[in-house]
Amino acid sequence: MKIKAIYENGVLTLEKCENAIEKIPQFGVKVLSVTVEAVFQSRELRRQYLLMTNDSLNLYVRYEE
């Protein structure tokens, strides 16, 4: 897979990455916001289940909906 890097106004952008981000809605993926409070609240899940931070945040946010 070749990624095309281009410069726009002196800023490097990754065309392939931008294209992928634009396609997210087509996949039906629900993107949730994570508050600072959620980071701290998910700490207990990390300790209890020996989870990594991203995993505990996903779990916390999913069940706090």
C-alpha positions as CSV (number, residue, x, y, z in Angstrom):
1,M,0.0,0.0,0.0
2,K,1.5,3.3,-1.0
3,I,0.5,6.5,0.8
4,K,0.7,9.7,-1.1
5,A,2.0,12.6,0.9
6,I,1.2,16.1,-0.4
7,Y,1.9,19.6,0.8
8,E,-0.9,22.1,1.0
9,N,0.0,25.6,2.1
10,G,3.3,24.3,3.5
11,V,1.5,21.6,5.6
12,L,2.1,17.9,5.0
13,T,-1.1,15.9,4.6
14,L,-1.7,12.2,4.0
15,E,-4.2,11.9,1.2
16,K,-4.9,8.2,1.9
17,C,-5.6,8.9,5.6
18,E,-8.0,11.8,4.8
19,N,-9.9,9.7,2.3
20,A,-10.3,6.9,4.9
21,I,-11.6,9.4,7.5
22,E,-14.2,10.7,5.0
23,K,-15.5,7.1,4.5
24,I,-16.2,6.4,8.2
25,P,-19.9,7.3,7.9
26,Q,-20.3,4.7,5.2
27,F,-19.3,2.0,7.6
28,G,-22.0,2.9,10.1
29,V,-19.5,3.4,12.9
30,K,-20.7,5.4,15.8
31,V,-18.0,7.8,17.0
32,L,-18.4,8.8,20.7
33,S,-16.8,11.7,22.6
34,V,-14.8,10.9,25.6
35,T,-14.7,13.4,28.5
36,V,-11.8,13.9,30.9
37,E,-14.1,12.6,33.6
38,A,-14.6,9.3,31.7
39,V,-10.8,8.8,31.6
40,F,-10.7,9.0,35.4
41,Q,-13.9,7.0,35.9
42,S,-12.6,4.2,33.7
43,R,-9.6,3.8,36.0
44,E,-11.5,1.3,38.2
45,L,-12.2,-0.9,35.1
46,R,-8.5,-0.9,34.3
47,R,-7.6,-2.1,37.8
48,Q,-10.4,-4.6,38.1
49,Y,-10.1,-6.3,34.7
50,L,-6.4,-5.5,34.0
51,L,-7.4,-3.5,30.9
52,M,-5.4,-1.1,28.8
53,T,-6.5,2.6,28.8
54,N,-8.3,2.5,25.4
55,D,-10.1,-0.7,26.3
56,S,-11.3,0.6,29.6
57,L,-12.5,3.8,28.0
58,N,-14.4,1.9,25.3
59,L,-16.1,-0.2,27.9
60,Y,-16.9,2.7,30.2
61,V,-18.3,5.0,27.4
62,R,-20.3,2.1,25.9
63,Y,-22.1,1.3,29.1
64,E,-22.5,4.9,30.2
65,E,-24.7,5.8,27.2
